[in-house]
Amino acid sequence: MTGRHANRQSDDEISGDAGRVFVLHTDGGARGNPGPAAAAIVLTDGTGKTIHTAGRFLGRSTNNVAEYEAMVMGLEEASRRGVRRLTVRTDSELMVRQLNGQYKVSSPALKPLYALAMELIGRFDNVDIRHVFREKNVLADELVNRTLDAHGSACKARGAGAAQQAYLLSTTFTAKCTTGGGDGCTCGICAGDEWVFDGETPAGLCVYAAACILAVVAAAKASDKTLTARCAKPTCRAAFSVTLAN
């Protein structure tokens, strides 16, 4: 997941104002449907002040799954911060109607995400979920596209040649976090976390981290077996040990 904080408010401050209604904008999309997909959230307080924004690359998925992933991500973040009353705005009319009980969920891919979203909704005192048109969901929509664009740049390994790009798509390698991201990491990367690259960027991995990992692999020599990489996000301290396939 790639994300950033803007005018971040402390969790203690949020928890101390249980009556305030916070606003969550969510969006998800896939290029190709199915295709490379991302989810994004923008959480603001009742005055419009941005508390948290985040985008997460999901791997290959569909638009509807990406919309639900964004909803779950946003509800989890709001719950973690102690929000009790929440207004949710999304441009997925299907998801809104399903979560509000107007439509049934028949897709096997959506059922577990729907169940998780409903469980999360139950943690709040009140949640109001409404459909808005895309022009009223601009920030979340832009963040989805920036996340997908960043993933595309990562896959190109910052100017890697055709042979290097072909290697990235044909080999399998493992990246293990050796140093956690700390407070500057919005996706919670911890020491010991591990991801396997097998032709695609692993779902859920921060695109900033993915970019630096792919860059060092693309530049690796044939004799290299283990590499080190550091997250490209300036505020993140995450470091990785990358083990190449034999």
Secondary structure, DSSP 8 states (H G I E B T S, - for coil): -EEE-SS---HHHHHT-TT-EEEEEEEEEESSSSEEEEEEEEEE-TTS-EEEEEEEEEEEE-HHHHHHHHHHHHHHHHHHTT--EEEEEES-HHHHHHHTTSS----TTTHHHHHHHHHHHTTSSEEEEEE--GGGSHHHHHHHHHHHHHHHHHHTTTT--HHHHHHHHH--EEEEEEE--GGG-TT---TT-EEEESSS--TT--HHHHHHHHHHHHT--TT--EEEEE-SSTT---EEEEE---
